[in-house]
């Protein structure tokens, strides 16, 4: 469940970022693995990704509490951090909305996102 919420928040946060991307094809498992490699091989990007995951948790709490001001502030922070992860990440997140999460590709990408979450100790 946490993964689905995180992806939903990341989709919202990265939609404007995706304009950077020149990629117009659907995301594949290879794309997701490339993003995993980019983030996991760069300690700064790993820290940023983990900060975004924590912000996602805080956004969920703010949403549950009906605190739209705090949600918007956290969203803006997540957006700013997301820009630092690069165009490959933005393209992947942008394309996730078009993938059925129960399809083979959706499940493969989900497992790659789980691996990214595991970088944060969760």
DSSP file (Angstrom, degrees, kcal/mol; ACC not computed):
  #  RESIDUE AA STRUCTURE BP1 BP2  ACC     N-H-->O    O-->H-N    N-H-->O    O-->H-N    TCO  KAPPA ALPHA  PHI   PSI    X-CA   Y-CA   Z-CA
    1    1 A X     >        0   0    0      0, 0.0     4,-2.1     0, 0.0     5,-0.2   0.000 360.0 360.0 360.0 -42.4    0.0    0.0    0.0
    2    2 A X  H  >  +     0   0    0      1,-0.2     4,-2.9     2,-0.2     5,-0.2   0.896 360.0  54.3 -59.6 -40.4    2.8    2.4    0.9
    3    3 A X  H  > S+     0   0    0      1,-0.2     4,-2.8     2,-0.2    -1,-0.2   0.919 107.0  50.1 -60.4 -44.5    4.3    1.9   -2.5
    4    4 A X  H  > S+     0   0    0      1,-0.2     4,-2.4     2,-0.2    -1,-0.2   0.912 112.9  46.6 -62.1 -42.4    1.1    2.8   -4.3
    5    5 A X  H  X S+     0   0    0     -4,-2.1     4,-2.7     2,-0.2     5,-0.2   0.931 112.4  49.9 -64.8 -44.9    0.7    6.0   -2.3
    6    6 A X  H  X S+     0   0    0     -4,-2.9     4,-2.9     1,-0.2    -2,-0.2   0.919 111.5  48.5 -60.2 -44.1    4.3    6.9   -2.9
    7    7 A X  H  X S+     0   0    0     -4,-2.8     4,-2.7     2,-0.2    -1,-0.2   0.920 110.9  51.1 -62.7 -42.7    4.0    6.4   -6.6
    8    8 A X  H  X S+     0   0    0     -4,-2.4     4,-2.0     2,-0.2    -2,-0.2   0.924 113.2  44.7 -60.9 -44.1    0.8    8.5   -6.7
    9    9 A X  H  X S+     0   0    0     -4,-2.7     4,-2.7     1,-0.2    -2,-0.2   0.916 113.4  50.2 -66.3 -42.4    2.5   11.3   -4.8
   10   10 A X  H  X S+     0   0    0     -4,-2.9     4,-2.5    -5,-0.2    -2,-0.2   0.868 107.7  54.5 -64.7 -35.2    5.6   11.1   -7.0
   11   11 A X  H  X S+     0   0    0     -4,-2.7     4,-1.2     2,-0.2    -1,-0.2   0.934 111.5  44.5 -61.6 -44.8    3.4   11.1  -10.1
   12   12 A X  H  < S+     0   0    0     -4,-2.0     4,-0.4     1,-0.2     3,-0.3   0.924 116.6  46.5 -64.1 -43.5    1.8   14.3   -8.9
   13   13 A X  H  < S+     0   0    0     -4,-2.7     4,-0.3     1,-0.2     3,-0.2   0.825 117.5  40.9 -70.6 -31.9    5.1   15.8   -7.9
   14   14 A X  H  X S+     0   0    0     -4,-2.5     4,-2.2    -5,-0.2    -1,-0.2   0.549  83.6  95.3 -98.5  -6.1    6.9   14.9  -11.1
   15   15 A X  T  < S+     0   0    0     -4,-1.2     4,-0.4    -3,-0.3     3,-0.2   0.917  92.1  42.8 -53.0 -47.2    4.3   15.7  -13.7
   16   16 A X  T >4 S+     0   0    0     -4,-0.4     3,-1.0     1,-0.2    -1,-0.3   0.846 111.4  57.0 -67.5 -29.2    5.7   19.2  -14.4
   17   17 A X  G >4 S+     0   0    0     -4,-0.3     3,-2.6     1,-0.2     4,-0.4   0.847  90.9  71.9 -67.0 -33.1    9.3   17.8  -14.3
   18   18 A X  G >< S+     0   0    0     -4,-2.2     3,-1.1     1,-0.3    -1,-0.2   0.686  76.3  79.5 -61.5 -17.0    8.5   15.3  -17.0
   19   19 A X  G <  S+     0   0    0     -3,-1.0    -1,-0.3    -4,-0.4    -2,-0.2   0.765  85.5  62.8 -60.9 -22.6    8.5   18.2  -19.5
   20   20 A X  G <  S+     0   0    0     -3,-2.6    -1,-0.3    -4,-0.2    -2,-0.2   0.846  86.1  94.8 -65.6 -33.4   12.3   17.9  -19.4
   21   21 A X    <   -     0   0    0     -3,-1.1    67,-0.0    -4,-0.4    -3,-0.0  -0.295  54.6-166.7 -71.6 140.4   12.2   14.5  -20.8
   22   22 A X        +     0   0    0     -2,-0.0     2,-0.3     2,-0.0    -1,-0.1   0.461  59.5 109.5 -95.4  -5.2   12.5   13.8  -24.5
   23   23 A X        +     0   0    0      1,-0.1    -2,-0.1    64,-0.1     0, 0.0  -0.553  34.9 168.6 -78.4 131.5   11.3   10.2  -24.0
   24   24 A X        +     0   0    0     -2,-0.3     2,-0.2     2,-0.1    -1,-0.1   0.337  46.8  93.9-123.8   4.2    7.9    9.5  -25.5
   25   25 A X  S    S-     0   0    0      1,-0.1     2,-0.1     3,-0.0     3,-0.1  -0.521  86.0 -85.2 -93.5 165.9    7.7    5.7  -25.3
   26   26 A X        -     0   0    0     -2,-0.2    -1,-0.1     1,-0.1     2,-0.1  -0.380  50.2-101.7 -69.4 147.5    6.2    3.7  -22.5
   27   27 A X        -     0   0    0     65,-0.2     2,-0.2    64,-0.1    -1,-0.1  -0.406  41.5-163.0 -68.9 143.7    8.5    2.9  -19.6
   28   28 A X     >  -     0   0    0     -2,-0.1     4,-2.2    -3,-0.1     5,-0.2  -0.710  36.7-101.1-120.3 172.7   10.0   -0.5  -19.5
   29   29 A X  H  > S+     0   0    0     -2,-0.2     4,-2.7     1,-0.2     5,-0.2   0.895 124.5  55.5 -59.6 -39.5   11.6   -2.7  -16.8
   30   30 A X  H  > S+     0   0    0      2,-0.2     4,-2.1     1,-0.2    -1,-0.2   0.883 106.2  50.7 -62.1 -39.0   15.0   -1.7  -18.4
   31   31 A X  H  > S+     0   0    0      2,-0.2     4,-2.2     1,-0.2    -1,-0.2   0.932 111.4  47.7 -62.6 -45.5   14.1    2.0  -17.9
   32   32 A X  H  X S+     0   0    0     -4,-2.2     4,-2.5     1,-0.2    -2,-0.2   0.899 111.6  50.0 -63.3 -40.8   13.2    1.4  -14.3
   33   33 A X  H  X S+     0   0    0     -4,-2.7     4,-2.5     2,-0.2    -1,-0.2   0.862 108.2  53.6 -66.7 -34.6   16.4   -0.6  -13.7
   34   34 A X  H  X S+     0   0    0     -4,-2.1     4,-2.5     2,-0.2    -2,-0.2   0.918 109.9  47.4 -63.6 -43.3   18.4    2.2  -15.3
   35   35 A X  H  X S+     0   0    0     -4,-2.2     4,-2.8     2,-0.2     5,-0.3   0.913 110.7  52.1 -64.2 -42.8   16.8    4.7  -12.9
   36   36 A X  H  X S+     0   0    0     -4,-2.5     4,-3.1     1,-0.2     5,-0.2   0.930 111.4  47.1 -57.6 -45.7   17.5    2.3  -10.0
   37   37 A X  H  X S+     0   0    0     -4,-2.5     4,-1.7     2,-0.2    -2,-0.2   0.907 112.0  50.1 -64.1 -42.4   21.2    2.1  -11.1
   38   38 A X  H  < S+     0   0    0     -4,-2.5     4,-0.3     2,-0.2    -2,-0.2   0.938 118.1  38.4 -61.0 -48.0   21.4    5.9  -11.5
   39   39 A X  H >< S+     0   0    0     -4,-2.8     3,-1.1     1,-0.2     7,-0.4   0.922 116.9  48.9 -72.5 -43.8   20.0    6.6   -8.0
   40   40 A X  H 3< S+     0   0    0     -4,-3.1    -1,-0.2    -5,-0.3    -2,-0.2   0.763 109.7  52.5 -70.5 -23.5   21.7    3.8   -6.2
   41   41 A X  T 3< S+     0   0    0     -4,-1.7     2,-0.5    -5,-0.2    -1,-0.2   0.498 102.8  64.9 -89.3  -2.8   25.1    4.6   -7.6
   42   42 A X    <>  -     0   0    0     -3,-1.1     4,-2.6    -4,-0.3     5,-0.2  -0.940  66.3-160.7-124.3 108.7   24.9    8.2   -6.5
   43   43 A X  H  > S+     0   0    0     -2,-0.5     4,-2.3     1,-0.2     5,-0.2   0.849  93.2  53.0 -59.3 -36.2   24.8    8.8   -2.7
   44   44 A X  H  > S+     0   0    0      2,-0.2     4,-2.2     1,-0.2    -1,-0.2   0.924 111.3  45.5 -65.3 -43.8   23.4   12.3   -3.2
   45   45 A X  H  > S+     0   0    0      2,-0.2     4,-2.8     1,-0.2    -2,-0.2   0.865 110.6  54.2 -68.4 -35.0   20.6   11.1   -5.4
   46   46 A X  H  X S+     0   0    0     -4,-2.6     4,-2.4    -7,-0.4    -2,-0.2   0.935 109.3  48.0 -62.3 -44.9   19.9    8.2   -2.9
   47   47 A X  H  X S+     0   0    0     -4,-2.3     4,-2.3     2,-0.2    -2,-0.2   0.910 112.2  49.7 -60.9 -42.3   19.6   10.7   -0.1
   48   48 A X  H  X S+     0   0    0     -4,-2.2     4,-2.4     2,-0.2    -2,-0.2   0.934 110.0  50.1 -62.4 -46.3   17.3   12.9   -2.2
   49   49 A X  H  X S+     0   0    0     -4,-2.8     4,-2.0     1,-0.2    -1,-0.2   0.921 112.0  48.0 -58.7 -43.9   15.1    9.9   -3.1
   50   50 A X  H  X S+     0   0    0     -4,-2.4     4,-2.2     1,-0.2    -1,-0.2   0.863 109.0  53.4 -67.5 -35.6   14.8    8.9    0.6
   51   51 A X  H  X S+     0   0    0     -4,-2.3     4,-2.5     2,-0.2    -1,-0.2   0.907 108.6  50.8 -62.1 -40.8   14.0   12.5    1.5
   52   52 A X  H  X S+     0   0    0     -4,-2.4     4,-2.3     2,-0.2    -2,-0.2   0.887 107.6  52.5 -64.6 -38.4   11.2   12.4   -1.1
   53   53 A X  H  X S+     0   0    0     -4,-2.0     4,-1.8     2,-0.2    -1,-0.2   0.918 110.6  47.5 -63.6 -42.5    9.9    9.1    0.4
   54   54 A X  H  X S+     0   0    0     -4,-2.2     4,-2.2     1,-0.2    -2,-0.2   0.903 110.7  51.7 -65.1 -40.2    9.8   10.7    3.9
   55   55 A X  H  X S+     0   0    0     -4,-2.5     4,-2.8     1,-0.2    -1,-0.2   0.884 105.5  56.5 -62.1 -37.2    8.0   13.7    2.4
   56   56 A X  H  X S+     0   0    0     -4,-2.3     4,-2.1     2,-0.2    -1,-0.2   0.904 107.0  48.7 -60.2 -41.6    5.5   11.4    0.8
   57   57 A X  H  X S+     0   0    0     -4,-1.8     4,-2.1     2,-0.2    -1,-0.2   0.915 112.4  48.2 -63.3 -42.7    4.7    9.9    4.3
   58   58 A X  H  X S+     0   0    0     -4,-2.2     4,-2.6     1,-0.2    -2,-0.2   0.870 109.4  53.2 -66.3 -36.1    4.3   13.5    5.7
   59   59 A X  H  X S+     0   0    0     -4,-2.8     4,-2.6     2,-0.2    -1,-0.2   0.898 107.0  52.2 -64.7 -39.6    2.1   14.4    2.7
   60   60 A X  H  X S+     0   0    0     -4,-2.1     4,-2.6     2,-0.2    -2,-0.2   0.928 110.8  47.4 -61.5 -44.5   -0.1   11.4    3.5
   61   61 A X  H  X S+     0   0    0     -4,-2.1     4,-1.9     2,-0.2    -2,-0.2   0.926 112.1  49.5 -62.7 -44.8   -0.4   12.5    7.1
   62   62 A X  H  <>S+     0   0    0     -4,-2.6     5,-2.7     1,-0.2     4,-0.5   0.900 111.7  49.4 -61.4 -40.8   -1.2   16.1    6.1
   63   63 A X  H ><5S+     0   0    0     -4,-2.6     3,-1.1     1,-0.2    -2,-0.2   0.922 110.3  49.7 -64.0 -44.8   -3.8   14.8    3.7
   64   64 A X  H 3<5S+     0   0    0     -4,-2.6    -1,-0.2     1,-0.3    -2,-0.2   0.822 112.9  47.9 -63.6 -30.9   -5.4   12.6    6.4
   65   65 A X  T 3<5S-     0   0    0     -4,-1.9    -1,-0.3    -5,-0.2    -2,-0.2   0.478 112.7-120.5 -87.9  -3.6   -5.5   15.5    8.7
   66   66 A X  T < 5 +     0   0    0     -3,-1.1     2,-1.3    -4,-0.5    -3,-0.2   0.743  62.3 147.7  71.4  23.6   -7.0   17.8    6.1
   67   67 A X     >< +     0   0    0     -5,-2.7     4,-2.3    -6,-0.2    -1,-0.2  -0.677  14.9 169.5 -93.6  83.7   -4.1   20.2    6.3
   68   68 A X  H  > S+     0   0    0     -2,-1.3     4,-2.7     1,-0.2    -1,-0.2   0.823  73.3  57.3 -68.1 -31.3   -3.9   21.4    2.7
   69   69 A X  H  > S+     0   0    0      2,-0.2     4,-2.1     1,-0.2    -1,-0.2   0.947 110.9  42.3 -64.5 -47.2   -1.4   24.2    3.5
   70   70 A X  H  > S+     0   0    0      2,-0.2     4,-2.7     1,-0.2     5,-0.2   0.912 113.4  53.7 -64.9 -41.5    1.1   21.7    4.9
   71   71 A X  H  X S+     0   0    0     -4,-2.3     4,-2.8     1,-0.2    -2,-0.2   0.928 109.5  48.0 -57.2 -46.8    0.4   19.3    2.0
   72   72 A X  H  X S+     0   0    0     -4,-2.7     4,-2.3     2,-0.2    -1,-0.2   0.886 111.2  50.2 -63.7 -39.5    1.1   22.0   -0.5
   73   73 A X  H  X S+     0   0    0     -4,-2.1     4,-2.0     2,-0.2    -1,-0.2   0.926 113.6  45.3 -64.0 -44.2    4.3   23.0    1.2
   74   74 A X  H  X S+     0   0    0     -4,-2.7     4,-2.7     1,-0.2    -2,-0.2   0.896 111.0  53.9 -65.5 -40.1    5.5   19.4    1.3
   75   75 A X  H  X S+     0   0    0     -4,-2.8     4,-2.6    -5,-0.2    -1,-0.2   0.916 108.1  49.6 -59.4 -44.6    4.4   18.9   -2.3
   76   76 A X  H  X S+     0   0    0     -4,-2.3     4,-2.3     1,-0.2    -1,-0.2   0.904 111.2  49.3 -63.0 -41.0    6.5   21.9   -3.4
   77   77 A X  H  X S+     0   0    0     -4,-2.0     4,-2.3     2,-0.2    -2,-0.2   0.915 111.5  49.1 -63.7 -42.7    9.5   20.6   -1.5
   78   78 A X  H  X S+     0   0    0     -4,-2.7     4,-2.9     1,-0.2    -2,-0.2   0.903 109.6  52.4 -64.0 -40.6    9.1   17.2   -3.1
   79   79 A X  H  X S+     0   0    0     -4,-2.6     4,-1.4     2,-0.2    -1,-0.2   0.929 109.5  48.7 -59.7 -46.1    8.8   18.8   -6.5
   80   80 A X  H  X S+     0   0    0     -4,-2.3     4,-0.5     1,-0.2     3,-0.2   0.907 113.9  46.3 -62.6 -42.1   12.1   20.7   -6.0
   81   81 A X  H >< S+     0   0    0     -4,-2.3     3,-1.6     1,-0.2     4,-0.4   0.908 106.2  59.5 -65.8 -41.6   13.9   17.5   -4.9
   82   82 A X  H >< S+     0   0    0     -4,-2.9     3,-1.4     1,-0.3     4,-0.4   0.817  95.6  62.7 -58.3 -32.4   12.5   15.5   -7.8
   83   83 A X  H >< S+     0   0    0     -4,-1.4     3,-0.8     1,-0.3    -1,-0.3   0.789  97.3  59.3 -62.7 -26.3   14.1   17.9  -10.2
   84   84 A X  T << S+     0   0    0     -3,-1.6    -1,-0.3    -4,-0.5    -2,-0.2   0.586  90.5  69.7 -80.5 -10.1   17.5   16.8   -8.8
   85   85 A X  T <  S-     0   0    0     -3,-1.4     4,-0.4    -4,-0.4    -1,-0.2   0.610 104.8-119.7 -85.3 -11.3   17.0   13.1   -9.7
   86   86 A X    <>  -     0   0    0     -3,-0.8     4,-1.9    -4,-0.4     3,-0.2  -0.086  26.1 -68.9  99.2 165.6   17.3   13.8  -13.4
   87   87 A X  H  > S+     0   0    0      1,-0.2     4,-2.6     2,-0.2     5,-0.2   0.776 123.6  60.6 -67.6 -28.5   15.2   13.4  -16.6
   88   88 A X  H  > S+     0   0    0      2,-0.2     4,-2.2     1,-0.2    -1,-0.2   0.926 107.7  45.3 -64.9 -42.6   15.3    9.6  -16.6
   89   89 A X  H  > S+     0   0    0     -4,-0.4     4,-2.7    -3,-0.2     5,-0.3   0.937 113.3  50.0 -64.4 -46.6   13.5    9.5  -13.2
   90   90 A X  H  X S+     0   0    0     -4,-1.9     4,-2.5     1,-0.2   -72,-0.2   0.910 111.2  49.1 -59.2 -43.0   11.0   12.1  -14.3
   91   91 A X  H  X S+     0   0    0     -4,-2.6     4,-2.0     2,-0.2    -1,-0.2   0.909 111.5  49.3 -64.0 -42.1   10.3   10.2  -17.5
   92   92 A X  H  X S+     0   0    0     -4,-2.2     4,-1.2     2,-0.2    -2,-0.2   0.946 113.4  45.2 -63.1 -48.0    9.8    7.0  -15.6
   93   93 A X  H  X S+     0   0    0     -4,-2.7     4,-0.6     1,-0.2     3,-0.4   0.898 111.7  53.2 -63.9 -40.5    7.4    8.5  -13.1
   94   94 A X  H >< S+     0   0    0     -4,-2.5     3,-0.6    -5,-0.3    -1,-0.2   0.891 110.7  46.7 -60.8 -40.1    5.5   10.3  -15.8
   95   95 A X  H >< S+     0   0    0     -4,-2.0     3,-1.8     1,-0.2    -1,-0.2   0.673  91.5  81.3 -78.3 -17.6    4.9    7.1  -17.7
   96   96 A X  H >< S+     0   0    0     -4,-1.2     3,-1.8    -3,-0.4    -1,-0.2   0.824  80.5  66.8 -60.2 -30.7    3.8    5.1  -14.7
   97   97 A X  T << S+     0   0    0     -3,-0.6    -1,-0.3    -4,-0.6    -2,-0.1   0.732  99.3  52.0 -62.0 -21.2    0.3    6.5  -14.9
   98   98 A X  T <  S+     0   0    0     -3,-1.8     2,-0.5    -4,-0.1    -1,-0.3   0.379  93.8  90.0 -95.3   3.0   -0.1    4.6  -18.2
   99   99 A X  S <  S-     0   0    0     -3,-1.8     2,-0.5    -4,-0.2     3,-0.0  -0.870  76.8-127.4-109.1 132.0    0.9    1.2  -16.9
  100  100 A X    >   -     0   0    0     -2,-0.5     3,-1.6     1,-0.2     6,-0.5  -0.634  18.1-145.7 -71.8 119.2   -1.4   -1.3  -15.4
  101  101 A X  T 3  S+     0   0    0     -2,-0.5    -1,-0.2     1,-0.3     9,-0.1   0.704  96.8  51.8 -65.1 -18.1    0.2   -2.2  -12.0
  102  102 A X  T 3  S+     0   0    0      4,-0.1    -1,-0.3     5,-0.1    -2,-0.1   0.513  89.3  99.4 -95.7  -4.3   -1.0   -5.8  -12.2
  103  103 A X  S <> S-     0   0    0     -3,-1.6     4,-2.6     1,-0.1     5,-0.2  -0.282  91.2-105.3 -71.2 167.0    0.4   -6.4  -15.6
  104  104 A X  H  > S+     0   0    0      1,-0.2     4,-2.4     2,-0.2     5,-0.2   0.929 123.8  45.7 -59.4 -45.9    3.8   -8.1  -16.0
  105  105 A X  H  > S+     0   0    0      1,-0.2     4,-2.7     2,-0.2     5,-0.2   0.916 112.0  52.2 -64.1 -42.6    5.5   -4.9  -16.8
  106  106 A X  H  > S+     0   0    0     -6,-0.5     4,-2.3     1,-0.2    -2,-0.2   0.897 111.3  46.4 -60.2 -41.5    3.7   -3.1  -13.9
  107  107 A X  H  X S+     0   0    0     -4,-2.6     4,-2.1     2,-0.2    -1,-0.2   0.888 111.7  51.1 -69.8 -38.5    4.8   -5.8  -11.5
  108  108 A X  H  X S+     0   0    0     -4,-2.4     4,-1.5    -5,-0.2    -2,-0.2   0.919 113.1  45.1 -63.8 -42.9    8.4   -5.7  -12.7
  109  109 A X  H  X S+     0   0    0     -4,-2.7     4,-2.5     1,-0.2    -2,-0.2   0.888 109.9  56.1 -67.7 -38.3    8.5   -1.9  -12.4
  110  110 A X  H  X S+     0   0    0     -4,-2.3     4,-2.2    -5,-0.2    -2,-0.2   0.890 105.7  50.8 -59.1 -40.1    6.9   -2.2   -9.0
  111  111 A X  H  X S+     0   0    0     -4,-2.1     4,-1.7     2,-0.2    -1,-0.2   0.857 109.3  51.1 -68.0 -32.9    9.7   -4.5   -7.8
  112  112 A X  H  X S+     0   0    0     -4,-1.5     4,-1.8     2,-0.2    -2,-0.2   0.897 109.3  50.0 -68.9 -39.7   12.3   -2.0   -9.1
  113  113 A X  H  X S+     0   0    0     -4,-2.5     4,-2.4     1,-0.2    -2,-0.2   0.871 107.0  55.4 -65.1 -35.6   10.5    0.7   -7.1
  114  114 A X  H  X S+     0   0    0     -4,-2.2     4,-2.2     1,-0.2    -1,-0.2   0.904 105.1  53.1 -60.4 -40.1   10.6   -1.6   -4.1
  115  115 A X  H  X S+     0   0    0     -4,-1.7     4,-0.9     2,-0.2    -2,-0.2   0.882 107.9  50.3 -63.4 -38.0   14.4   -1.8   -4.6
  116  116 A X  H >< S+     0   0    0     -4,-1.8     3,-0.8     1,-0.2     4,-0.4   0.923 109.9  50.2 -63.9 -43.0   14.6    2.0   -4.6
  117  117 A X  H ><>S+     0   0    0     -4,-2.4     3,-1.5     1,-0.2     5,-1.3   0.868 104.0  59.7 -61.5 -36.0   12.5    2.1   -1.4
  118  118 A X  H ><5S+     0   0    0     -4,-2.2     3,-1.7     4,-0.3    -1,-0.2   0.756  90.7  68.9 -66.1 -23.8   14.9   -0.5    0.2
  119  119 A X  T <<5S+     0   0    0     -4,-0.9    -1,-0.3    -3,-0.8    -2,-0.2   0.769  98.4  53.2 -61.4 -23.5   17.7    2.0   -0.4
  120  120 A X  T < 5S-     0   0    0     -3,-1.5    -1,-0.3    -4,-0.4    -2,-0.2   0.329 125.3-102.5 -95.5   6.5   16.1    4.0    2.3
  121  121 A X  T < 5       0   0    0     -3,-1.7    -3,-0.2    -4,-0.0    -2,-0.1   0.693 360.0 360.0  83.1  18.4   15.9    1.2    4.8
  122  122 A X      <       0   0    0     -5,-1.3    -4,-0.3    -8,-0.1    -5,-0.1   0.401 360.0 360.0-131.2 360.0   12.3    0.4    4.2
